[in-house]
């Protein structure tokens, strides 16, 4: 029996419509509690890939950065954990650091609690995005995303009604 991809598509599109258009390709990690650097590297790479695909408006590829929301119903989010709750956002001033591909390098802070990670990413324009990642089968993917910037169309107008 084949399950419909519709719920996954709907969740991903909902995240897209609450996300801005500025790209992130390189990630600067803000100081955080000591943790596994390999895990931070995997989360950082997934975050960079998400912002790259968002910047390039690669909507098909965008779906690959998310697990379905039903994961949060099955596994409790550790939002009462002190490490999770104490995560401080990166510096607020806008910046313009770009990598070799022209993508903006954000500032980010990552808190890892078991199989969950809370990420606060500061875009180059200064907006702060929050995402929750979950590790399943050795892969870190987003489940929750709250973006400070509205999705903009190619002509700069808001893509939302």
C-alpha contacts under 8 A as a table, 3 or more apart, distances in Angstrom:
res1	aa1	res2	aa2	distance
4	X	7	X	7.30
5	X	8	X	5.50
5	X	9	X	6.28
6	X	9	X	5.05
6	X	10	X	6.06
7	X	10	X	5.13
7	X	11	X	6.24
7	X	68	X	7.33
8	X	11	X	5.23
8	X	12	X	6.20
8	X	63	X	7.47
8	X	67	X	7.51
8	X	68	X	5.36
8	X	69	X	7.87
9	X	12	X	5.13
9	X	13	X	6.04
9	X	63	X	6.69
10	X	13	X	5.15
10	X	14	X	6.10
11	X	14	X	5.14
11	X	15	X	6.38
11	X	68	X	6.88
11	X	69	X	6.94
12	X	15	X	5.11
12	X	16	X	6.27
12	X	62	X	7.29
12	X	63	X	5.77
12	X	66	X	6.76
13	X	16	X	4.86
13	X	17	X	6.26
14	X	17	X	5.34
14	X	18	X	6.70
15	X	18	X	5.38
15	X	19	X	6.40
15	X	144	X	7.88
15	X	145	X	6.17
15	X	146	X	7.53
16	X	19	X	5.14
16	X	151	X	6.96
17	X	150	X	7.09
17	X	151	X	5.55
17	X	159	X	7.50
17	X	160	X	6.96
18	X	146	X	6.78
18	X	147	X	5.64
18	X	148	X	7.76
18	X	149	X	7.10
18	X	150	X	5.61
18	X	151	X	6.09
19	X	146	X	7.37
19	X	147	X	4.87
19	X	148	X	7.11
19	X	149	X	5.67
19	X	150	X	5.39
19	X	151	X	5.04
20	X	147	X	6.77
20	X	148	X	7.26
20	X	149	X	4.27
20	X	150	X	4.68
20	X	151	X	4.35
20	X	152	X	6.53
21	X	54	X	6.57
21	X	55	X	5.69
21	X	149	X	7.63
21	X	150	X	7.64
21	X	151	X	5.80
21	X	152	X	6.02
22	X	51	X	7.55
22	X	54	X	7.84
22	X	55	X	5.97
22	X	104	X	7.65
22	X	123	X	7.06
22	X	124	X	7.52
22	X	125	X	7.76
23	X	51	X	4.90
23	X	52	X	5.55
23	X	54	X	6.63
23	X	55	X	4.67
23	X	103	X	5.72
23	X	104	X	5.81
23	X	123	X	7.81
24	X	27	X	7.30
24	X	47	X	7.99
24	X	48	X	5.62
24	X	51	X	4.83
24	X	52	X	5.88
24	X	55	X	7.79
24	X	103	X	5.55
24	X	104	X	4.87
24	X	105	X	5.37
24	X	106	X	5.92
24	X	123	X	7.21
25	X	48	X	4.54
25	X	49	X	6.81
25	X	51	X	6.55
25	X	52	X	5.72
25	X	99	X	7.17
25	X	103	X	5.18
25	X	104	X	6.11
25	X	105	X	5.86
25	X	106	X	7.85
26	X	48	X	6.14
26	X	98	X	7.82
26	X	99	X	6.63
26	X	103	X	7.35
26	X	104	X	6.92
26	X	105	X	4.54
26	X	106	X	6.73
27	X	44	X	6.45
27	X	48	X	6.82
27	X	105	X	5.48
27	X	106	X	5.43
27	X	107	X	6.16
27	X	108	X	6.70
28	X	105	X	7.02
28	X	106	X	6.25
28	X	107	X	4.86
28	X	108	X	5.89
29	X	107	X	6.23
29	X	108	X	5.03
29	X	109	X	5.56
29	X	110	X	7.32
30	X	90	X	6.14
30	X	107	X	6.71
30	X	108	X	5.65
30	X	109	X	4.81
30	X	110	X	7.63
31	X	109	X	7.05
32	X	87	X	7.73
32	X	109	X	6.78
32	X	110	X	6.82
32	X	111	X	7.00
33	X	83	X	7.91
33	X	111	X	7.45
35	X	39	X	7.99
35	X	40	X	7.82
35	X	112	X	7.38
36	X	39	X	5.44
36	X	40	X	6.55
37	X	40	X	5.00
37	X	41	X	6.08
38	X	41	X	4.99
38	X	42	X	6.31
39	X	42	X	5.13
39	X	43	X	6.25
40	X	43	X	5.17
40	X	44	X	5.92
40	X	110	X	7.39
41	X	44	X	5.05
41	X	45	X	6.07
42	X	45	X	5.20
42	X	46	X	6.30
42	X	139	X	7.86
42	X	140	X	6.82
43	X	46	X	5.18
43	X	47	X	6.15
43	X	133	X	7.66
43	X	140	X	5.99
43	X	141	X	7.73
44	X	47	X	5.05
44	X	48	X	6.10
45	X	48	X	5.07
45	X	49	X	6.13
46	X	49	X	5.08
46	X	50	X	6.19
46	X	65	X	6.92
46	X	140	X	7.18
46	X	141	X	6.94
47	X	50	X	5.09
47	X	51	X	6.39
48	X	51	X	5.34
48	X	52	X	6.04
49	X	52	X	5.01
49	X	53	X	6.11
49	X	65	X	7.89
50	X	53	X	5.29
50	X	54	X	6.10
50	X	62	X	6.49
50	X	65	X	6.16
51	X	54	X	4.85
51	X	55	X	5.97
52	X	55	X	5.13
52	X	56	X	6.15
52	X	103	X	7.33
53	X	56	X	5.00
53	X	57	X	5.79
53	X	58	X	5.00
53	X	59	X	7.24
53	X	61	X	6.68
53	X	62	X	6.08
54	X	57	X	4.92
54	X	58	X	6.34
54	X	59	X	7.37
54	X	62	X	6.95
55	X	58	X	7.82
58	X	61	X	5.57
58	X	62	X	6.28
59	X	62	X	4.93
59	X	63	X	7.05
60	X	63	X	5.99
60	X	64	X	7.89
61	X	64	X	5.59
61	X	65	X	7.67
62	X	65	X	5.81
62	X	66	X	7.82
63	X	66	X	5.94
64	X	67	X	7.94
65	X	141	X	5.46
65	X	142	X	6.04
66	X	141	X	5.20
66	X	142	X	4.57
66	X	143	X	5.61
67	X	71	X	7.14
67	X	134	X	7.96
67	X	141	X	5.91
67	X	142	X	6.03
67	X	143	X	5.36
68	X	71	X	6.11
68	X	143	X	6.51
69	X	72	X	5.80
69	X	73	X	7.39
69	X	143	X	5.78
69	X	144	X	7.52
70	X	73	X	5.07
70	X	74	X	6.56
71	X	74	X	5.11
71	X	75	X	6.04
71	X	143	X	7.59
72	X	75	X	5.21
72	X	76	X	6.06
72	X	77	X	6.52
72	X	143	X	7.50
73	X	76	X	6.88
77	X	116	X	7.19
78	X	81	X	5.49
78	X	84	X	7.01
78	X	113	X	6.98
78	X	116	X	7.37
79	X	84	X	5.94
79	X	85	X	6.35
80	X	84	X	7.04
80	X	85	X	6.41
81	X	84	X	5.27
81	X	85	X	6.13
81	X	113	X	7.73
82	X	85	X	5.12
82	X	86	X	5.82
83	X	86	X	5.27
83	X	87	X	6.39
83	X	111	X	6.38
83	X	112	X	7.69
83	X	113	X	7.27
84	X	87	X	5.76
84	X	111	X	5.74
84	X	112	X	7.28
84	X	113	X	6.91
84	X	117	X	7.91
84	X	118	X	6.52
87	X	109	X	7.12
87	X	110	X	7.33
87	X	111	X	6.27
87	X	118	X	7.96
87	X	120	X	8.00
88	X	109	X	7.06
88	X	120	X	7.89
89	X	108	X	7.28
89	X	109	X	6.26
89	X	120	X	5.72
89	X	121	X	7.46
89	X	122	X	7.56
89	X	128	X	7.77
90	X	107	X	5.78
90	X	108	X	5.73
90	X	109	X	6.15
90	X	120	X	7.22
90	X	121	X	7.12
90	X	122	X	6.21
91	X	107	X	7.35
91	X	122	X	7.52
92	X	122	X	7.04
92	X	126	X	5.59
92	X	127	X	7.80
93	X	125	X	7.91
93	X	126	X	5.70
94	X	123	X	7.46
94	X	124	X	5.11
94	X	125	X	4.70
94	X	126	X	4.41
95	X	124	X	4.85
95	X	125	X	6.58
95	X	126	X	7.45
96	X	104	X	6.45
96	X	105	X	7.58
96	X	124	X	5.83
96	X	125	X	7.99
97	X	104	X	5.66
97	X	105	X	5.51
97	X	124	X	7.65
98	X	101	X	7.59
98	X	102	X	5.30
98	X	103	X	5.16
98	X	104	X	4.30
98	X	105	X	5.53
99	X	102	X	5.35
99	X	103	X	5.60
99	X	104	X	6.56
99	X	105	X	6.82
100	X	103	X	7.57
104	X	123	X	7.82
104	X	124	X	6.25
105	X	123	X	7.72
105	X	124	X	6.90
106	X	121	X	6.47
106	X	122	X	5.50
106	X	123	X	5.04
106	X	124	X	5.74
107	X	121	X	5.80
107	X	122	X	5.08
107	X	123	X	6.96
108	X	119	X	6.79
108	X	120	X	5.48
108	X	121	X	4.20
108	X	122	X	5.96
109	X	119	X	5.72
109	X	120	X	5.26
109	X	121	X	6.56
110	X	117	X	6.62
110	X	118	X	5.74
110	X	119	X	4.61
110	X	120	X	6.62
111	X	117	X	5.45
111	X	118	X	5.19
111	X	119	X	6.58
112	X	115	X	7.44
112	X	116	X	5.88
112	X	117	X	4.30
112	X	118	X	6.55
113	X	116	X	5.25
113	X	117	X	6.03
114	X	117	X	7.86
115	X	134	X	5.66
115	X	135	X	5.09
115	X	136	X	7.65
116	X	132	X	7.07
116	X	133	X	5.67
116	X	134	X	4.63
116	X	135	X	6.46
117	X	132	X	5.68
117	X	133	X	4.97
117	X	134	X	6.40
118	X	130	X	7.29
118	X	131	X	6.04
118	X	132	X	4.69
118	X	133	X	6.41
119	X	130	X	5.67
119	X	131	X	5.22
119	X	132	X	6.19
119	X	133	X	7.66
120	X	128	X	6.66
120	X	129	X	5.76
120	X	130	X	4.65
120	X	131	X	6.64
121	X	128	X	5.70
121	X	129	X	5.19
121	X	130	X	6.38
122	X	125	X	7.96
122	X	126	X	5.84
122	X	127	X	5.72
122	X	128	X	4.54
122	X	129	X	6.39
123	X	126	X	5.24
123	X	127	X	5.37
123	X	128	X	6.31
123	X	129	X	7.58
124	X	127	X	7.51
127	X	147	X	7.97
127	X	148	X	5.47
127	X	149	X	6.42
128	X	147	X	6.86
128	X	148	X	5.61
129	X	145	X	7.28
129	X	146	X	5.75
129	X	147	X	4.47
129	X	148	X	5.65
130	X	145	X	5.78
130	X	146	X	5.22
130	X	147	X	6.50
131	X	142	X	6.59
131	X	143	X	7.46
131	X	144	X	5.35
131	X	145	X	4.30
131	X	146	X	6.32
132	X	142	X	5.64
132	X	143	X	5.77
132	X	144	X	5.02
132	X	145	X	6.58
133	X	140	X	6.01
133	X	141	X	5.21
133	X	142	X	4.26
133	X	143	X	5.78
133	X	144	X	7.25
134	X	139	X	7.99
134	X	140	X	5.43
134	X	141	X	5.68
134	X	142	X	6.40
134	X	143	X	6.81
135	X	138	X	6.04
135	X	139	X	5.29
135	X	140	X	4.35
135	X	141	X	6.65
136	X	139	X	5.41
136	X	140	X	6.62
142	X	145	X	7.24
147	X	150	X	7.33
150	X	158	X	6.86
150	X	159	X	7.88
150	X	160	X	7.86
151	X	158	X	6.20
151	X	159	X	5.73
151	X	160	X	7.17
152	X	155	X	7.79
152	X	156	X	5.54
152	X	157	X	5.54
152	X	158	X	4.49
152	X	159	X	5.06
152	X	160	X	7.94
153	X	156	X	5.31
153	X	157	X	5.41
153	X	158	X	5.97
153	X	159	X	5.21
154	X	157	X	7.45
158	X	161	X	7.53
